[in-house]
Amino acid sequence: MHIEISTRHGSLGSEQQDYLHDKAEKLLKYFGRLMAIEVAVDHLKHAWQVEILVSAEHKHDFVATEEGPTPEAAMDRCVHKIEQQLRRYKEKVQNHKGDVTHGDLSPRSSDLSEPSEPS
């Protein structure tokens, strides 16, 4: 998996870049089939903006943007949003495998045996 961190305005220290890289790497815990993570950091007048683009298998992309007083705070908020998106996607993919097709109207065996009415 490839992690790329870029800055639009301003610069990040090595400790800040390491922090952002470590946070981005932790996204693998929520969904293991990630192909690439791009983190774009933008220094605004009085805040930092972080945008994360995550590419997963089969052309699924996830995007989140957040602002904060420091790059680390913005990254934490942004990672939280991406985690939620990845959890929902993973749940959807896992639950989809067990679904019955909508065209299948055959009754189940439990539906065939109707309880007899008391006399």
QUIWOSUL-V250030 format. One record per backbone hydrogen bond with DSSP energy under -1.0 kcal/mol. NH is the residue of the N-H (numbers start at 1). CO is the residue of the C=O. E is the energy in kcal/mol with one decimal. If there is no record, write none. Layout:
BEGIN
NH/CO/E  NH/CO/E
END
This chain:
BEGIN
2/35/-1.6  4/37/-2.8  6/39/-3.0  8/41/-3.1  17/13/-2.3  18/14/-2.3  19/15/-2.3  20/16/-2.5  21/17/-2.5  22/18/-2.7  23/19/-2.4  24/20/-2.3  25/21/-2.2  26/22/-1.4  27/24/-1.3  28/25/-1.6  29/26/-1.4  30/27/-1.1  31/27/-1.3  35/55/-3.3  36/55/-1.4  37/2/-2.8  38/53/-2.9  39/4/-3.4  40/51/-2.9  41/6/-3.1  42/49/-3.0  44/47/-2.4  48/68/-3.1  49/42/-3.0  50/66/-3.0  51/40/-2.4  52/64/-2.8  53/38/-2.7  54/62/-2.9  55/36/-2.8  56/60/-3.4  57/33/-1.7  62/54/-2.6  64/52/-1.7  66/50/-2.4  68/48/-2.3  74/70/-2.2  75/71/-2.3  76/72/-2.4  77/73/-2.0  78/74/-2.3  79/75/-3.0  80/76/-1.8  81/77/-1.7  82/78/-2.2  83/79/-2.8  84/80/-1.9  85/81/-1.9  86/82/-2.8  87/83/-2.7  88/84/-2.3  89/85/-2.3  90/86/-2.8  91/87/-2.5  92/88/-2.2  93/89/-2.5  94/90/-2.6  95/91/-2.6  96/92/-1.5  104/101/-1.0  114/112/-1.1
END
